[in-house]
Amino acid sequence: MRKKFLFATWSGGGAVPPVLSIARALRERGHDVRVLSTCCSARSRAARPPGFLWSRW
């Protein structure tokens, strides 16, 4: 069964890599994934994996 997941994170203290690992695994299993983040620099945009919906807060 396909589900929707929302992750909220910030760019500090190593919070982003674990969130992206889980989000990527869920996306590979066919779920919808949205990441809500303060990460909005050019570097963080380049690091965003495809297939996720991204929103700033």
PDB file of N, CA, C and O in Angstrom:
ATOM      1  N   MET A   1       0.839  -1.171   0.000  1.00  0.00           N
ATOM      2  CA  MET A   1       0.000   0.000   0.000  1.00  0.00           C
ATOM      3  C   MET A   1       0.894   1.248   0.000  1.00  0.00           C
ATOM      4  O   MET A   1       1.790   1.383   0.834  1.00  0.00           O
ATOM      5  N   ARG A   2       0.642   2.135  -0.926  1.00  0.00           N
ATOM      6  CA  ARG A   2       1.410   3.370  -1.049  1.00  0.00           C
ATOM      7  C   ARG A   2       0.988   4.355   0.044  1.00  0.00           C
ATOM      8  O   ARG A   2      -0.201   4.557   0.289  1.00  0.00           O
ATOM      9  N   LYS A   3       1.987   4.964   0.696  1.00  0.00           N
ATOM     10  CA  LYS A   3       1.713   5.938   1.758  1.00  0.00           C
ATOM     11  C   LYS A   3       2.452   7.232   1.485  1.00  0.00           C
ATOM     12  O   LYS A   3       3.344   7.286   0.639  1.00  0.00           O
ATOM     13  N   LYS A   4       2.071   8.281   2.213  1.00  0.00           N
ATOM     14  CA  LYS A   4       2.725   9.586   2.111  1.00  0.00           C
ATOM     15  C   LYS A   4       3.495   9.849   3.398  1.00  0.00           C
ATOM     16  O   LYS A   4       2.994   9.620   4.498  1.00  0.00           O
ATOM     17  N   PHE A   5       4.741  10.341   3.236  1.00  0.00           N
ATOM     18  CA  PHE A   5       5.595  10.636   4.375  1.00  0.00           C
ATOM     19  C   PHE A   5       6.085  12.075   4.294  1.00  0.00           C
ATOM     20  O   PHE A   5       6.398  12.576   3.214  1.00  0.00           O
ATOM     21  N   LEU A   6       6.149  12.728   5.439  1.00  0.00           N
ATOM     22  CA  LEU A   6       6.674  14.085   5.545  1.00  0.00           C
ATOM     23  C   LEU A   6       7.811  14.067   6.556  1.00  0.00           C
ATOM     24  O   LEU A   6       7.643  13.616   7.689  1.00  0.00           O
ATOM     25  N   PHE A   7       8.974  14.565   6.134  1.00  0.00           N
ATOM     26  CA  PHE A   7      10.127  14.693   7.018  1.00  0.00           C
ATOM     27  C   PHE A   7      10.426  16.170   7.200  1.00  0.00           C
ATOM     28  O   PHE A   7      10.454  16.922   6.225  1.00  0.00           O
ATOM     29  N   ALA A   8      10.648  16.589   8.423  1.00  0.00           N
ATOM     30  CA  ALA A   8      11.045  17.971   8.718  1.00  0.00           C
ATOM     31  C   ALA A   8      12.455  17.922   9.283  1.00  0.00           C
ATOM     32  O   ALA A   8      12.725  17.175  10.224  1.00  0.00           O
ATOM     33  N   THR A   9      13.352  18.715   8.713  1.00  0.00           N
ATOM     34  CA  THR A   9      14.742  18.698   9.152  1.00  0.00           C
ATOM     35  C   THR A   9      15.360  20.079   9.004  1.00  0.00           C
ATOM     36  O   THR A   9      14.734  20.991   8.464  1.00  0.00           O
ATOM     37  N   TRP A  10      16.568  20.231   9.475  1.00  0.00           N
ATOM     38  CA  TRP A  10      17.311  21.488   9.379  1.00  0.00           C
ATOM     39  C   TRP A  10      18.752  21.151   9.036  1.00  0.00           C
ATOM     40  O   TRP A  10      19.201  20.026   9.254  1.00  0.00           O
ATOM     41  N   SER A  11      19.469  22.115   8.507  1.00  0.00           N
ATOM     42  CA  SER A  11      20.858  21.849   8.128  1.00  0.00           C
ATOM     43  C   SER A  11      21.775  22.213   9.289  1.00  0.00           C
ATOM     44  O   SER A  11      22.292  23.327   9.366  1.00  0.00           O
ATOM     45  N   GLY A  12      21.959  21.292  10.153  1.00  0.00           N
ATOM     46  CA  GLY A  12      22.839  21.516  11.293  1.00  0.00           C
ATOM     47  C   GLY A  12      22.990  20.247  12.108  1.00  0.00           C
ATOM     48  O   GLY A  12      22.031  19.500  12.300  1.00  0.00           O
ATOM     49  N   GLY A  13      24.177  20.015  12.574  1.00  0.00           N
ATOM     50  CA  GLY A  13      24.410  18.875  13.448  1.00  0.00           C
ATOM     51  C   GLY A  13      24.250  17.513  12.794  1.00  0.00           C
ATOM     52  O   GLY A  13      24.031  16.520  13.488  1.00  0.00           O
ATOM     53  N   GLY A  14      24.354  17.448  11.489  1.00  0.00           N
ATOM     54  CA  GLY A  14      24.262  16.156  10.816  1.00  0.00           C
ATOM     55  C   GLY A  14      22.861  15.605  10.703  1.00  0.00           C
ATOM     56  O   GLY A  14      22.686  14.392  10.583  1.00  0.00           O
ATOM     57  N   ALA A  15      21.854  16.469  10.740  1.00  0.00           N
ATOM     58  CA  ALA A  15      20.464  16.016  10.718  1.00  0.00           C
ATOM     59  C   ALA A  15      19.996  15.572   9.335  1.00  0.00           C
ATOM     60  O   ALA A  15      19.117  14.716   9.238  1.00  0.00           O
ATOM     61  N   VAL A  16      20.553  16.124   8.279  1.00  0.00           N
ATOM     62  CA  VAL A  16      20.034  15.870   6.933  1.00  0.00           C
ATOM     63  C   VAL A  16      20.379  14.472   6.409  1.00  0.00           C
ATOM     64  O   VAL A  16      19.474  13.805   5.908  1.00  0.00           O
ATOM     65  N   PRO A  17      21.615  13.984   6.487  1.00  0.00           N
ATOM     66  CA  PRO A  17      21.923  12.669   5.900  1.00  0.00           C
ATOM     67  C   PRO A  17      21.051  11.509   6.404  1.00  0.00           C
ATOM     68  O   PRO A  17      20.614  10.697   5.588  1.00  0.00           O
ATOM     69  N   PRO A  18      20.781  11.397   7.713  1.00  0.00           N
ATOM     70  CA  PRO A  18      19.903  10.292   8.141  1.00  0.00           C
ATOM     71  C   PRO A  18      18.486  10.409   7.580  1.00  0.00           C
ATOM     72  O   PRO A  18      17.878   9.408   7.200  1.00  0.00           O
ATOM     73  N   VAL A  19      17.971  11.625   7.532  1.00  0.00           N
ATOM     74  CA  VAL A  19      16.629  11.833   6.985  1.00  0.00           C
ATOM     75  C   VAL A  19      16.591  11.428   5.519  1.00  0.00           C
ATOM     76  O   VAL A  19      15.657  10.755   5.085  1.00  0.00           O
ATOM     77  N   LEU A  20      17.599  11.834   4.756  1.00  0.00           N
ATOM     78  CA  LEU A  20      17.621  11.496   3.335  1.00  0.00           C
ATOM     79  C   LEU A  20      17.770   9.993   3.104  1.00  0.00           C
ATOM     80  O   LEU A  20      17.214   9.458   2.145  1.00  0.00           O
ATOM     81  N   SER A  21      18.498   9.323   3.955  1.00  0.00           N
ATOM     82  CA  SER A  21      18.639   7.864   3.820  1.00  0.00           C
ATOM     83  C   SER A  21      17.293   7.165   3.981  1.00  0.00           C
ATOM     84  O   SER A  21      16.944   6.282   3.198  1.00  0.00           O
ATOM     85  N   ILE A  22      16.553   7.564   4.993  1.00  0.00           N
ATOM     86  CA  ILE A  22      15.236   6.963   5.228  1.00  0.00           C
ATOM     87  C   ILE A  22      14.267   7.352   4.117  1.00  0.00           C
ATOM     88  O   ILE A  22      13.525   6.512   3.608  1.00  0.00           O
ATOM     89  N   ALA A  23      14.277   8.633   3.745  1.00  0.00           N
ATOM     90  CA  ALA A  23      13.388   9.113   2.690  1.00  0.00           C
ATOM     91  C   ALA A  23      13.672   8.390   1.373  1.00  0.00           C
ATOM     92  O   ALA A  23      12.741   8.013   0.662  1.00  0.00           O
ATOM     93  N   ARG A  24      14.932   8.197   1.050  1.00  0.00           N
ATOM     94  CA  ARG A  24      15.306   7.502  -0.184  1.00  0.00           C
ATOM     95  C   ARG A  24      14.794   6.052  -0.165  1.00  0.00           C
ATOM     96  O   ARG A  24      14.265   5.569  -1.166  1.00  0.00           O
ATOM     97  N   ALA A  25      14.949   5.375   0.951  1.00  0.00           N
ATOM     98  CA  ALA A  25      14.484   3.986   1.057  1.00  0.00           C
ATOM     99  C   ALA A  25      12.964   3.903   0.887  1.00  0.00           C
ATOM    100  O   ALA A  25      12.459   2.992   0.230  1.00  0.00           O
ATOM    101  N   LEU A  26      12.247   4.843   1.472  1.00  0.00           N
ATOM    102  CA  LEU A  26      10.793   4.861   1.314  1.00  0.00           C
ATOM    103  C   LEU A  26      10.391   5.143  -0.127  1.00  0.00           C
ATOM    104  O   LEU A  26       9.462   4.528  -0.649  1.00  0.00           O
ATOM    105  N   ARG A  27      11.093   6.075  -0.769  1.00  0.00           N
ATOM    106  CA  ARG A  27      10.808   6.418  -2.162  1.00  0.00           C
ATOM    107  C   ARG A  27      11.061   5.216  -3.074  1.00  0.00           C
ATOM    108  O   ARG A  27      10.291   4.969  -4.002  1.00  0.00           O
ATOM    109  N   GLU A  28      12.129   4.473  -2.814  1.00  0.00           N
ATOM    110  CA  GLU A  28      12.433   3.283  -3.605  1.00  0.00           C
ATOM    111  C   GLU A  28      11.357   2.205  -3.461  1.00  0.00           C
ATOM    112  O   GLU A  28      11.186   1.361  -4.341  1.00  0.00           O
ATOM    113  N   ARG A  29      10.643   2.246  -2.348  1.00  0.00           N
ATOM    114  CA  ARG A  29       9.559   1.290  -2.114  1.00  0.00           C
ATOM    115  C   ARG A  29       8.225   1.792  -2.659  1.00  0.00           C
ATOM    116  O   ARG A  29       7.191   1.153  -2.463  1.00  0.00           O
ATOM    117  N   GLY A  30       8.247   2.938  -3.346  1.00  0.00           N
ATOM    118  CA  GLY A  30       7.055   3.429  -4.009  1.00  0.00           C
ATOM    119  C   GLY A  30       6.212   4.423  -3.236  1.00  0.00           C
ATOM    120  O   GLY A  30       5.120   4.774  -3.683  1.00  0.00           O
ATOM    121  N   HIS A  31       6.680   4.881  -2.102  1.00  0.00           N
ATOM    122  CA  HIS A  31       5.916   5.837  -1.304  1.00  0.00           C
ATOM    123  C   HIS A  31       6.182   7.273  -1.769  1.00  0.00           C
ATOM    124  O   HIS A  31       7.210   7.560  -2.381  1.00  0.00           O
ATOM    125  N   ASP A  32       5.234   8.170  -1.466  1.00  0.00           N
ATOM    126  CA  ASP A  32       5.420   9.592  -1.721  1.00  0.00           C
ATOM    127  C   ASP A  32       6.176  10.190  -0.546  1.00  0.00           C
ATOM    128  O   ASP A  32       5.832   9.943   0.610  1.00  0.00           O
ATOM    129  N   VAL A  33       7.202  10.974  -0.837  1.00  0.00           N
ATOM    130  CA  VAL A  33       8.036  11.560   0.220  1.00  0.00           C
ATOM    131  C   VAL A  33       8.173  13.055  -0.006  1.00  0.00           C
ATOM    132  O   VAL A  33       8.512  13.499  -1.103  1.00  0.00           O
ATOM    133  N   ARG A  34       7.909  13.825   1.037  1.00  0.00           N
ATOM    134  CA  ARG A  34       8.130  15.276   1.019  1.00  0.00           C
ATOM    135  C   ARG A  34       9.113  15.597   2.139  1.00  0.00           C
ATOM    136  O   ARG A  34       9.010  15.068   3.246  1.00  0.00           O
ATOM    137  N   VAL A  35      10.072  16.479   1.830  1.00  0.00           N
ATOM    138  CA  VAL A  35      11.053  16.914   2.816  1.00  0.00           C
ATOM    139  C   VAL A  35      10.845  18.396   3.062  1.00  0.00           C
ATOM    140  O   VAL A  35      10.913  19.199   2.132  1.00  0.00           O
ATOM    141  N   LEU A  36      10.593  18.759   4.305  1.00  0.00           N
ATOM    142  CA  LEU A  36      10.417  20.137   4.727  1.00  0.00           C
ATOM    143  C   LEU A  36      11.701  20.545   5.412  1.00  0.00           C
ATOM    144  O   LEU A  36      12.104  19.931   6.400  1.00  0.00           O
ATOM    145  N   SER A  37      12.360  21.593   4.889  1.00  0.00           N
ATOM    146  CA  SER A  37      13.700  21.895   5.364  1.00  0.00           C
ATOM    147  C   SER A  37      14.028  23.370   5.242  1.00  0.00           C
ATOM    148  O   SER A  37      13.432  24.094   4.444  1.00  0.00           O
ATOM    149  N   THR A  38      14.991  23.804   6.050  1.00  0.00           N
ATOM    150  CA  THR A  38      15.529  25.151   5.924  1.00  0.00           C
ATOM    151  C   THR A  38      16.669  25.175   4.915  1.00  0.00           C
ATOM    152  O   THR A  38      17.197  26.243   4.605  1.00  0.00           O
ATOM    153  N   CYS A  39      17.052  24.024   4.404  1.00  0.00           N
ATOM    154  CA  CYS A  39      18.164  23.921   3.455  1.00  0.00           C
ATOM    155  C   CYS A  39      17.750  24.538   2.124  1.00  0.00           C
ATOM    156  O   CYS A  39      16.941  23.960   1.397  1.00  0.00           O
ATOM    157  N   CYS A  40      18.288  25.683   1.807  1.00  0.00           N
ATOM    158  CA  CYS A  40      17.872  26.317   0.551  1.00  0.00           C
ATOM    159  C   CYS A  40      19.043  26.947  -0.194  1.00  0.00           C
ATOM    160  O   CYS A  40      18.820  27.723  -1.123  1.00  0.00           O
ATOM    161  N   SER A  41      20.278  26.641   0.182  1.00  0.00           N
ATOM    162  CA  SER A  41      21.435  27.175  -0.523  1.00  0.00           C
ATOM    163  C   SER A  41      21.633  26.427  -1.842  1.00  0.00           C
ATOM    164  O   SER A  41      21.039  25.370  -2.053  1.00  0.00           O
ATOM    165  N   ALA A  42      22.459  26.969  -2.721  1.00  0.00           N
ATOM    166  CA  ALA A  42      22.746  26.308  -3.997  1.00  0.00           C
ATOM    167  C   ALA A  42      23.357  24.934  -3.762  1.00  0.00           C
ATOM    168  O   ALA A  42      23.048  23.985  -4.483  1.00  0.00           O
ATOM    169  N   ARG A  43      24.220  24.821  -2.760  1.00  0.00           N
ATOM    170  CA  ARG A  43      24.858  23.534  -2.478  1.00  0.00           C
ATOM    171  C   ARG A  43      23.829  22.505  -2.033  1.00  0.00           C
ATOM    172  O   ARG A  43      23.877  21.359  -2.479  1.00  0.00           O
ATOM    173  N   SER A  44      22.905  22.887  -1.170  1.00  0.00           N
ATOM    174  CA  SER A  44      21.917  21.921  -0.701  1.00  0.00           C
ATOM    175  C   SER A  44      20.940  21.555  -1.815  1.00  0.00           C
ATOM    176  O   SER A  44      20.470  20.418  -1.862  1.00  0.00           O
ATOM    177  N   ARG A  45      20.619  22.492  -2.718  1.00  0.00           N
ATOM    178  CA  ARG A  45      19.746  22.167  -3.852  1.00  0.00           C
ATOM    179  C   ARG A  45      20.402  21.125  -4.749  1.00  0.00           C
ATOM    180  O   ARG A  45      19.724  20.234  -5.260  1.00  0.00           O
ATOM    181  N   ALA A  46      21.706  21.229  -4.943  1.00  0.00           N
ATOM    182  CA  ALA A  46      22.423  20.270  -5.784  1.00  0.00           C
ATOM    183  C   ALA A  46      22.452  18.888  -5.148  1.00  0.00           C
ATOM    184  O   ALA A  46      22.546  17.885  -5.856  1.00  0.00           O
ATOM    185  N   ALA A  47      22.373  18.820  -3.826  1.00  0.00           N
ATOM    186  CA  ALA A  47      22.455  17.544  -3.117  1.00  0.00           C
ATOM    187  C   ALA A  47      21.099  16.862  -2.975  1.00  0.00           C
ATOM    188  O   ALA A  47      21.032  15.741  -2.470  1.00  0.00           O
ATOM    189  N   ARG A  48      20.036  17.497  -3.400  1.00  0.00           N
ATOM    190  CA  ARG A  48      18.701  16.926  -3.242  1.00  0.00           C
ATOM    191  C   ARG A  48      18.493  15.782  -4.226  1.00  0.00           C
ATOM    192  O   ARG A  48      18.622  15.965  -5.437  1.00  0.00           O
ATOM    193  N   PRO A  49      18.173  14.613  -3.710  1.00  0.00           N
ATOM    194  CA  PRO A  49      17.925  13.489  -4.606  1.00  0.00           C
ATOM    195  C   PRO A  49      16.638  13.699  -5.393  1.00  0.00           C
ATOM    196  O   PRO A  49      15.699  14.305  -4.877  1.00  0.00           O
ATOM    197  N   PRO A  50      16.574  13.215  -6.624  1.00  0.00           N
ATOM    198  CA  PRO A  50      15.346  13.338  -7.404  1.00  0.00           C
ATOM    199  C   PRO A  50      14.242  12.464  -6.819  1.00  0.00           C
ATOM    200  O   PRO A  50      14.510  11.473  -6.139  1.00  0.00           O
ATOM    201  N   GLY A  51      13.013  12.842  -7.091  1.00  0.00           N
ATOM    202  CA  GLY A  51      11.878  12.034  -6.656  1.00  0.00           C
ATOM    203  C   GLY A  51      11.253  12.498  -5.363  1.00  0.00           C
ATOM    204  O   GLY A  51      10.207  11.983  -4.969  1.00  0.00           O
ATOM    205  N   PHE A  52      11.866  13.461  -4.685  1.00  0.00           N
ATOM    206  CA  PHE A  52      11.297  13.988  -3.449  1.00  0.00           C
ATOM    207  C   PHE A  52      10.636  15.324  -3.749  1.00  0.00           C
ATOM    208  O   PHE A  52      11.074  16.055  -4.637  1.00  0.00           O
ATOM    209  N   LEU A  53       9.599  15.633  -3.018  1.00  0.00           N
ATOM    210  CA  LEU A  53       9.016  16.958  -3.050  1.00  0.00           C
ATOM    211  C   LEU A  53       9.694  17.769  -1.948  1.00  0.00           C
ATOM    212  O   LEU A  53       9.764  17.314  -0.806  1.00  0.00           O
ATOM    213  N   TRP A  54      10.189  18.948  -2.269  1.00  0.00           N
ATOM    214  CA  TRP A  54      10.912  19.776  -1.303  1.00  0.00           C
ATOM    215  C   TRP A  54      10.128  21.043  -1.008  1.00  0.00           C
ATOM    216  O   TRP A  54       9.565  21.663  -1.910  1.00  0.00           O
ATOM    217  N   SER A  55      10.098  21.423   0.262  1.00  0.00           N
ATOM    218  CA  SER A  55       9.445  22.664   0.686  1.00  0.00           C
ATOM    219  C   SER A  55      10.303  23.334   1.738  1.00  0.00           C
ATOM    220  O   SER A  55      10.901  22.676   2.590  1.00  0.00           O
ATOM    221  N   ARG A  56      10.354  24.677   1.662  1.00  0.00           N
ATOM    222  CA  ARG A  56      11.022  25.437   2.717  1.00  0.00           C
ATOM    223  C   ARG A  56      10.012  25.757   3.804  1.00  0.00           C
ATOM    224  O   ARG A  56       8.809  25.834   3.551  1.00  0.00           O
ATOM    225  N   TRP A  57      10.518  25.943   5.022  1.00  0.00           N
ATOM    226  CA  TRP A  57       9.617  26.391   6.090  1.00  0.00           C
ATOM    227  C   TRP A  57      10.008  27.706   6.616  1.00  0.00           C
ATOM    228  O   TRP A  57       9.355  28.229   7.519  1.00  0.00           O
TER     229      TRP A  57
END
